[in-house]
């Protein structure tokens, strides 16, 4: 069974966002693999160990995102691919086009299972993996908390997904895409032997042109008009008196807020 994982490098979740001239400042920032994508990598390795095959991890990003790919290799993935983004604006539409083209170009045959994170912690859009599935014409299941493939019937997967506090069970014919929700598994830490082995595993880099795409036609579907930090938090208001009096005070506060909005 061949498995591919879509991986993104993101800001460390402890980093404080800083803006400079309307752009996010990256100097001195610590980057990590997107936590939800780590669930996807772990699940891919477990499926490979159960069913055989290979795990390939793909990422679109600058040279620094190779660190995230190396982490996935150290966890146990077999090979990694980095796609150099074109110059200019890049959004989810462009990233999905690059990933879909790479899957068609780089693999002897398309993977049986494609995994990704439910969303990335920096953007939170949850679009890229679903857009890739749409470009491939594959079914997809999002927010997966359990994934099973019966060795006796490897053409079908059964997934449980999180749906607003409840659980839905879905049966899907492979190939298909699944996005990993928290709780799917517990990602392993790369071991020292794994880190050493990662240095010898295949690591390829492609440009859009090498994937058969014209960068001039990779046009973002969205445009960022501006970025700003949220306003500083104001001091709170303490409601006093009996419950009825507190309710009246709260109503007055809400009325003032609505008038100011």
N, C-alpha and C positions, 0 to 999 in steps of 0.2 A: 504494500500500500504506500503510495507516494502522497506526502502531505506537505503543504506549503503554509507558511505563516506570514501574515502582514505585520510588520513591526515598525513602530515610530519611536524616535528619540524625543523626549520631552524635558522640560524644566524639572529639576528636583522639586517635589511637592513642598519642601520646606523653604524654597527660594522666595524672596520678596521681589515682586515685579516692579521694575523701574522703566520709565519712559524717557526717551531722549529724542527730541525733534519729532515727536509723534510715532516713533518706532520703539519696540521693546529692546531694551539694552541687554546685550548678551555677554559683554565682557565680564570675565570672572565668574560667570554663572556655572553651576554644576548641572550637567545633563544626565539623565537616566533613561533606561528603557521605559516606555509607557507601562505603568503597573498592570493595566488590563491586558496588554499584549503579553505580559509575562505569564498570565494564566493560559493564554493561547499557546505559547511556546511549550509550557509544561504539559498541556493536554496533548499536543502533537507528539512529544517525546514518548508519552505513555502509550498512545495509539501505535506508534512505530514499534515500541518494545513488545506490544501484544500481537501485532499483525505482521511485523516485518516491514521492509521498505526503507524510505529515506525521508528526512525532514529538511526542507529548504526554507530559509528565512529571507524575506525580501523587505527592503526599506528604500524609501525615496528621501534623499537628504544630502547635505554637504559631507565633506570628508569626516567631520567629527562624529557623524552618526555610525561610523564604522565601529565605535566603541560599544554601542548598543548591540550591534550584530555580533561582535566578538563575545559579548556576555551570553547571547543566545547559543553560540557555538560552544562556549564553556559549560553551559547547562546540559548540552548533549545533542544539539542540532547537528546535522551532517554537513551542511554547506550554507553559504550566505551570499546574497546578491545585493549590492548597493546601486541605486539608480541616481545618477547625477541630475538634479532638477534643472530645468532650463532657466536662463536669466529672466528677470522680471517677476511679475506677480505669479504666485502659485497658490491655487486653492484646492479644495477636495476633488473637484472635477478633473483638474490636471493630474493630480496624484493618482487618482483611480485609472485614468487613461494610461499612465506610465506603467502602473502595476499590471494591468490587464495585458498590455503589450508585452511586458517582460515574461509573464506566465506563458503566453503563446510562443514567444521567441526562445526562451531559455530551456524549456523542458522538452525532453524527447516526446512526452505526452503530457497532457494537462493532469494536474494532481487529482487524486480521488477525493481528498478533503482539503478545504481551504479554511484556515482559522485566522481570526483577528480579535482584537479587543472590542468590547462593547462600545467604548468611545475613548478618546484621548483626554487626559486630564488637563491639557493646556487649552484646547479648543472646545472640547465637549460636544462636537457636532454629531458624531456617530454616523458619518456619511460614507467615508472612504470604502470600507469593506462592502457595504451594501451596493455602492456604485460599481465596484469591481464585479460583484455577482451579477448585476444587471448587464454589464458589458459582455460577460461570458455566457449569459442566458441561463444561469444556474439558479436553483431554489436557494433560499437562505433562511436561517433561523437565528434570531438575535437574542441576546441576554441569556445565553445557555448556562445552566447550573449543573447539568449532568448530560453526558454524551456516551452512548453505548453503540458499539458495532459488533454484531454477533459474528464470530469467525465462520459459522456455518452459513451465514447469509451476508457476506461482506458488501453487497450492493445496496444495503439499506442501513440507515442510521436512525436511532431513536434518541431524541433529545428532550430534556425538560428545560423549560425556559421560565424566567421570572416575568410575571405579568401583574404589576401593581399589587404586590403582596400575596398573590396566588401563584400557582404553578400550572403550566400547560404542558402536556406531553404531545410531541409532534413526531411523526414518522416521515422520513425524507429519503428519496432515492438519490444515491450518489451518482455523479459528483455534486457536492453542495458546499455552501459556505456557512460557517457558524461563528458567531461572535461571543466571546467569553465574558461572563458576568462574574463578579466576586462571589466566591463560594464554589466555583467549579472544581477547584483543587487548591493545593498549597504549593506554589512554585518553589523548586529546590534552589539552594544556593550553589553557585559554581564552586566546585572543589579545585584544589591546587592541581591535581592531575588533569582535570577537565580544562583548566586555564592553559596548561602547557599543551594539551592536545589541540586546543582551539587554534593555536598558532600555525598548525600544519594542515588545517581543514581548508577546502576550496573556498575562495572568496573572490567573487567576480564583480566588476564595476562596468556599468553600461551608461551610455548617453542616450538621449531621445533618438538621435539620428541612427545609432547602432540598433535600436529597437524598431526602426522603420517608421518613426514618427517625425513629422516636420515640426520643429519647435515653434515656427510662426503660426501654426494652426492650433497649438495648445493654448487656447484662450480661456482664462478663468471665467466661470459663470457668475462670480460675485466680485464686488469691488469694495475694498475697505475705505470708507470715507474719512475715518479718523479714529483715534484711540485716546482714551482718557481714564485716569484712575478714579475710583468711586470717591464721592465727597467724604471729607473727614466726619467721623461719627460725632453727632452732637450729644450733649449731656441728656440723660433721661429725665422723665418727669415722674415723681413719686406721688401716687394718689393717696389721699388721707381721708379720714373720717369713716363713717359707717358704710356698709356695702352700697346702699342706695346713693349716697353722696359720691362714692368712687365711680359708680356707673355714670352719674351726671357729668363728673369731671372728664371721664374717658370720652363721652359723647362730644363734649365741647372741644377736646383736643382733636378728635377725628374731623369735626367740622372745620376747624382751622386748617388742618392739613389738606382737606379737599379744596378749600378756597385758594390755598397757596399752590396747588398742583397745576 
